[in-house]
Amino acid sequence: MNATPKEMLDTMLGHLGFTFEIKEFETPNGITLQIYSLEKNDIIGRRGEGLEDLQLLLNRMIQTNSPQSPRIVVDCEHYREMKDDSLLQKVRQLAETVRKTGRSCHLEPMNSYQRRLVHNMFKDDPEVQSWSPENDSRIKQITLKARSPQSAPENP
């Protein structure tokens, strides 16, 4: 019997000793598993690292069994949603500066999930593009730069 992503997360959190409830939501980009718990700070971890680790492990387990499975986002009491909104708002403001000045702007280093959010934000933007250096580090910096009239996205 194959367990659902919700059942897998339930088992993981149960083994960690948490008391919680999980709700599943379909999104255009996959599935979000929203955790509700009085122990939310322990689940979220320092700067969201607990959520990152749970999400990474869950997606790896799912992709191993079924490579075509939709991406799973793990959130706890809308923490990730609020952080993502805050990040994207900040990036929108920086993009406006790039549009006005034509000068590139470097963002703080981000993990792959955050970089994907930023790259998707600009994939169809005719004026601004995002770019990440190709190196082996897990945390990479993103540069926003104005598109030249003939340039295509370099690294979406």
N, C-alpha and C positions, 0 to 999 in steps of 0.2 A: 504494500500500500504506500503510495506517495503522499507525503504530507503537503498541505498547502503552505504558502509563505506565512500566513497568519499562525498556523499550527506550529510551524518551525520556530517562529519568534516567541510564541507562547512557551514552548519547551525551553528555549534558551533562557528567557527571563525567569521561568520557574526554577531552573537549576541554579540560577544566581540568587534565589531566595527572595525575589521581589513579589509584592502584592500589587496587582495591576489589572487593567481591562484594556483590550485592544479592539479598535474599530478599523475596518478596512474600507478604503475609498478608491474607486476607479478614477483615474485622471487621464488627460490626453497623452501623458508621457509614460503611463504605467499604473502602478498601484502604490498608494500611500497607506502605511500601517501606522495609525495614530495611537500612541500609548497614553493611558490616563492612570496616574498613580500618585499616592501621597509621598512616595519616594522619588519623585521626579528629578530632584537635584542629583541623586545618586545615579539614576539611569542616564541622565543627560551627560553628566561628568563635567570636568573642567573644560570650559570653552567648547562644549558640544562633542568632546572626544569620545565619550561613551556611545553617543548616538552614531557617530562616524564608524566606530568599531563594529557595533551591532549591524549597521547597514552593510558594511563591507563584507562581513562574515556571512550574513544572510544571502546577499547577492552571489557571493562565490559558491555557496552551497547549492543554490538554485541553478546557477549557470552550469555547474558541473553536471547536474542531472538533466537539464533541459536548456541547451544553449540559446534557443529562440524565445525563452521566457521574457516577459516584460520586466523592465527595471523596477525594483522595489525601493521606495523611499521610506525610511523609518524616522518617525517624528515622535516627540513626547510633549503633549499639551501645547502643541503648535509652536514649540521653541524654534525648530528649523525653519518653519514658515516665516516667523517674525525675523529671524536672522537673514534669510534669503531676501525678504522684502527690503530690509535695511541695506544689505549689500547692493542690491540692484538700484535702489534709490541713489546711493552714493555714486555708483558707476554712471548712472544717467546724468548726474550733475557734472561729473568729470568729462563725459562725452560732449556735453554742451560747451565746455571750455575748449575741447579739441575742435569742435565745429567752428567756434568763433575765432580761435587763434590759428588753427591749422597746425599747431604744435602737438607732438606726441606726448603721451602721459603714461607713466609707469604706475601700475597698481601694486599693492602689497602682495607678497607671495600667497598663493591659494592652493588648496588641495584640488584634486581632479573634479570633484562634484561642483565646487564653486567655479572653477574655470569653465566647465561645461555650461553653467548658467550664463556666465558672461558671454561666452562665444555664441551661444544660441540667441542672446539678446541682440547681437550685431550681425548675425548671419545674413540678413536681408537689408541691412541699413546701407543706403547708397552713399552716405557721407563718412561714416566711421567704421573702422574694422578693428578687431582684436587680434592679437598675435601673442603666442607663447613660444619661448625658445625651446628648441628640441634638445633636451638633455635628459639624463637619467634620474634627476631628483623628483621625488614624489610631490613636493611643493614647488610650484613654479610661479614666476612673475608673469603678469600679462601687461602688454603695452597696447594702449588705444592710439590709433593714428588716423589722420584724415586720409581718405582714399583719393588717389589721383584719378582723373577721369577714366583712364584705361586700365586701372588696377583691379584685379579680382581678389577675393579673399585669399590670404596666404596660408592660413592655418586654422580653419574654423573648427 
